[in-house]
Amino acid sequence: MKLTQFFLRLATLIVVVLLVGCETQPLLRGKGLASLPGSLSISTIVLAPDAPLPPAPVRQWAELTQDVDSYRVSGWGLVSMPTLQTYLNRLYAMIKTSGGYSNWPGSVYILADPALRATSTSAGNIFISLGWIRSIKSEDEIVALLAHEFSHVYLNHHAGTDVGNAADTVTRLAGVAWMIANRKVQATAMNGALVVGGIQALGSGVAMPVWQRSQEEEADRLGVAISVRSGYSYSQGFKLFLEHIDSYDTTQQAQADERQQASSDASRKAAGQAAGEQSRRLQGNVKDVSGLGKASTDMQVKLAEVSTDMQTAFKRAIDQIKTKVTDSHDSAASREETLSKAVAPLLAGKPRPAARAQAWESVMKQRDTSVVLDHYAMFPAIEQAIATKRLPEALRLANLSASGATANDALPLYYLQLVTSLMQPGQLVPDLLRRHSRSPERSWKLELIIASSLAQRDRAVGKARIEEQFQYFQKAPPAWPDLIAFYRDNGFNVEAKSMAQECSLKMPSYRTPCVQAAKTESELQADNAVTEREAKRLVDKLTRKR
């Protein structure tokens, strides 16, 4: 059997086992939306002049405050931008009215996320990332985005799947002492690429926009009907909205491929160097090995590099097949082409309105909006300065980012703390704790980092800090696995096990991450051993001659 075929077959088998073994969402089990209770199908959404919208399904609204708290806990939380939010909520109210349900609950909130990310919830809330806010150029496009997310609410897509951010809590930070407290990381952190990689690892957990796969076409169709009937341009609204997604997806994939290749090259080089050093040690630590000894060393290096290449190929094969298995949606470009054809009758014989750019531009120029956007836009420059070891410049930019309207915001403070710790290992930004406590939108993620740092010096102080913040965030469900992991990593195993048990009883949907977060190192090693045995069984089964 060829090596590539072996990897593909093995990867396919493992992915299928993983998908079968986990609690997959209804859409991944092949069920269409028509099978979801209380949802509508695309056949009921007629795109024609003056065609009535289908009546919205009856639904049970989620609790508003808890819904917002869950998003405050997830990722880097929310950003306070009062003028922009007032404007967005006015547009959202208009969209609700156009949809025939002006009394529905829900508001618009801004996510501290540079990616193109937007989502709606079963509480009627819409969450839009700073990445989207920076990308949009007119009111038509923001209305398209809001109408699209409102359509998910209208069509009751949340009946079959939760669009919350549970994935963020799986990538816990409580178990990471972070760079400000972990000396081992600090010792190697002056490698700029490593630091920037760490920044990416501490991101929102979403590398690309999380679109609810097979529901998107329905939300597009209803959303465009609502936005066009409200007098907004299709070509300057929905069309650009989908084109932005397509462009972003393409760029993100290219960047991910570059990072993966760089990581693979580094792993290959490190494996070769380690193998070479080991071979030379076995030959008596002779610096200038020649003849048969050199040939042996070269062979060991080559074998290590080939082994690393095989592991990389295997991982890529799994990633590719997993994508094919789980990704059932068309690209944004295909969605745009399909929608343009479908919307043609709705626009036939009607004037094409120009883009409404003035109102959007006016809001973007308001100081409490523009300053926040400018300060959050500095992060790539800070990362670049770190990567090229220009730490004084990185510190200057980080101080500017964490000033004025964003002086107490989590992400600017995180970057400021990161640069400070690189320049003075173990040093905290003066008044860091109090500054973040004064923020109108605190971040649970930064609080975990702060508490982990405090716990390195005094476990009780770190524990008190994070428990106080747990109460502040109203014990939001996504925070439970994080707090449990914090207890585990700082030696409070009794509290970790007790809280995991309580989580399992009170919140079944969080049972798995809570239980996993409470496991000790020995328990995790035992789990890994089981996983390795199962993987070996699969390999043996796959390679057995018939």
Buried (B, 14 or more C-beta within 10 A) or exposed (E): EEEEEBBBBBBBBBBEEEBEEEEEBBBBEEEEBEEBEBBBBBEBBEBEEEEEBBEBBEBEBBEBEEBBBBBBBBBBBBBBBEBBBEBBBEBBBBBBBBBEBEEBBBBBBBBBBBBBBBBBBBBBBBBBBBBBBBBBBBBBBBBBBBBBBBBBBBBBBBBBBEBBBBBBBBBBBBBBBBBBBBEEBBEEBEEBBBBBBBBEEBBBBBBBBBBBBBBBBBBBBBBBBBBBBBEBBBBBBBBBBBBBBBBBBEEBEEEEEEBBEEEBEBBBEEBBEEBBBBBBEEBEEEEEBEEEBBEBBBEBBEEBBEBBBEBBBBBBBBBBBBEEBBEEBBBBBEBBEBBBEBBEEBBEEEEEBEBBBEBBEEBBEBEEBBBBBBBBEBBEBBBBBBBEEBBEBBBBBBBBBBEBBBBBBBBBBBBBBBBBBBEEBEEBBEEBBEBBBEBEBBBBBBBBBBBBBBBBEEEEEBBBBBBEBBEBBBBBBBBBBBBBBBBBBBEBBEBBBBBBBEBBEEBEEBBBBBBBBBBEEEEEEEEEEEEEEEEEEBBEEBEEEE
